[in-house]
Each structure stands twice: as structure tokens, then as C-alpha cells.
Amino acid sequence: QVQLAESGGGLVQAGDSLRLSCAASGRTFSNYVMGWIRRAPGKGREFLAAIRWSGGSTYYADSVKGRFTISRDGSKNTVSLQLNNLKPDDTAVYYCAAIRNSYVSSAYYNPDVYDYWGHGTQVTVSS
């Protein structure tokens, strides 16, 4: 059974940085794409970034490119999202998600394609 567990969220000030982590278990993820998606209060899910477990190809939403960086550590089965220069509008619950890499790359930008989800970690950015 796939399990994804996020950690690293918290309360920070505008301009600060955070590093979120996702511990993945229950499968060998060599054939998976791992993503980070967030949901702000009262809004829908927003894709942020994704990475192929095997090979490490990355995909970023235009809205966060240059500020957020996704990475993975295969030996630890973890996926991280580095959040830099945080803004109040970044306040949201951040989710780790996974899907078998059976789609064309463009599909990974759509939160609806992901099959497995963690419970999220709260990031709150004050001004």
C-alpha cells in the first residue's frame, strides 16, 4: 500500500524559506512520478512541481519556477520541495502525490492525474 507522509511545514515570515519533505513507502517508486500540489484556503488544487523518480526529470508550474525546487533522494525514498522567498499567497496545505509514469509529460501538470496523496503539511506565511 502506497503511503506518503509530508513534513516540514510551519509558520514563517515573508521572504523566508522552508524545505518540505515527503516520505514515500509501500512500493518501489522507480516507475513513478512524484508531485507537489498545494491548496490554499477556499481554492482548488494547484500543481507546483513534479519529478520522475528514475532519472530525475523535473516539471514546474510557471507560477513557482525560480523559487521552488523539487528533488528526490532514492536511498531514503523521500521527495523534497525547497520553498524560497515565500510570500503570503503561498499560504496553503502542501501535498505530496504520486502516479505511475504512464502519461505524457504534460499530464503531470494536472493535479487530477495523481493517484496517491499524503495528508498534507501546512505552510503559513505572514507579512
C-alpha positions as CSV (number, residue, x, y, z in Angstrom):
1,Q,0.0,0.0,0.0
2,V,1.4,3.4,-1.0
3,Q,1.8,5.8,1.8
4,L,3.0,9.4,1.5
5,A,3.8,11.5,4.6
6,E,4.6,15.2,4.3
7,S,6.6,17.2,6.9
8,G,8.4,20.4,7.2
9,G,5.6,23.0,7.1
10,G,5.2,25.8,9.6
11,L,4.7,29.4,10.2
12,V,7.3,31.7,8.6
13,Q,7.6,35.4,7.5
14,A,7.5,36.7,4.0
15,G,10.9,36.2,2.4
16,D,11.8,33.1,4.5
17,S,12.5,29.7,3.2
18,L,11.2,26.2,4.1
19,R,12.1,22.7,3.0
20,L,9.2,20.3,2.8
21,S,9.8,16.5,2.8
22,C,7.7,13.6,1.7
23,A,8.4,10.1,2.9
24,A,7.2,7.5,0.4
25,S,6.7,3.9,1.4
26,G,4.8,0.8,0.3
27,R,6.3,0.5,-3.2
28,T,9.4,0.6,-5.3
29,F,9.0,4.0,-6.9
30,S,11.4,3.6,-9.8
31,N,8.4,3.8,-12.3
32,Y,6.6,6.7,-10.5
33,V,6.4,10.4,-10.9
34,M,6.2,12.3,-7.6
35,G,4.5,15.7,-7.4
36,W,3.9,18.6,-5.0
37,I,0.4,20.2,-5.1
38,R,-1.0,22.8,-2.8
39,R,-4.4,24.0,-1.8
40,A,-4.9,27.5,-0.5
41,P,-8.0,28.2,1.7
42,G,-11.1,28.4,-0.4
43,K,-9.2,27.5,-3.6
44,G,-8.7,24.4,-5.7
45,R,-5.6,22.3,-6.0
46,E,-2.6,23.9,-7.7
47,F,0.2,21.9,-9.3
48,L,3.6,23.1,-8.2
49,A,6.3,20.7,-9.3
50,A,6.9,17.0,-10.2
51,I,9.9,14.8,-10.6
52,R,10.5,11.4,-12.2
53,W,11.8,9.0,-9.6
54,S,14.0,7.4,-12.2
55,G,16.2,9.8,-14.0
56,G,15.1,12.9,-12.1
57,S,13.4,14.9,-14.8
58,T,11.6,17.9,-13.3
59,Y,8.5,19.8,-14.2
60,Y,7.5,23.2,-12.7
61,A,4.5,25.4,-12.7
62,D,5.3,28.8,-14.2
63,S,4.0,30.4,-11.1
64,V,6.7,29.0,-8.9
65,K,9.6,28.4,-11.3
66,G,12.7,30.0,-9.9
67,R,11.5,30.0,-6.3
68,F,10.6,26.3,-5.6
69,T,12.9,23.4,-6.3
70,I,11.9,19.7,-6.2
71,S,14.4,16.9,-5.6
72,R,14.4,13.3,-4.5
73,D,16.7,11.0,-2.5
74,G,16.3,7.5,-3.8
75,S,18.2,5.9,-1.0
76,K,15.8,7.4,1.6
77,N,12.6,7.2,-0.5
78,T,12.0,10.9,0.1
79,V,10.9,13.8,-2.2
80,S,11.6,17.4,-1.1
81,L,10.4,20.8,-2.1
82,Q,12.5,23.7,-1.3
83,L,10.5,26.9,-0.9
84,N,12.4,30.1,-1.2
85,N,11.3,33.8,-0.9
86,L,8.0,32.8,0.4
87,K,5.0,35.1,0.0
88,P,1.8,35.4,2.0
89,D,0.0,34.0,-1.1
90,D,2.0,30.8,-0.7
91,T,0.0,30.0,2.4
92,A,-1.6,26.7,1.8
93,V,-1.6,23.0,2.6
94,Y,1.1,21.3,0.6
95,Y,0.5,17.8,-0.6
96,C,2.9,15.1,-1.9
97,A,1.4,13.0,-4.6
98,A,2.4,10.1,-6.8
99,I,1.4,8.4,-10.1
100,R,2.8,5.7,-12.3
101,N,4.7,7.3,-15.2
102,S,2.3,6.1,-17.9
103,Y,1.3,9.6,-19.1
104,V,2.9,12.1,-21.4
105,S,4.9,14.7,-19.5
106,S,2.3,17.4,-20.0
107,A,-0.1,15.4,-17.9
108,Y,1.9,15.8,-14.7
109,Y,1.0,19.4,-14.5
110,N,-2.6,18.4,-13.8
111,P,-3.3,17.6,-10.2
112,D,-6.2,15.3,-11.3
113,V,-3.9,12.7,-12.7
114,Y,-2.3,11.8,-9.4
115,D,-3.5,8.6,-7.7
116,Y,-1.8,8.7,-4.3
117,W,-1.8,11.5,-1.9
118,G,-0.4,12.4,1.5
119,H,-2.4,14.2,4.1
120,G,-0.6,17.5,3.6
121,T,1.6,19.9,5.6
122,Q,0.5,23.4,6.4
123,V,2.6,26.3,5.3
124,T,1.6,29.7,6.6
125,V,3.5,32.9,5.5
126,S,2.9,36.1,7.4
127,S,3.5,39.5,6.1
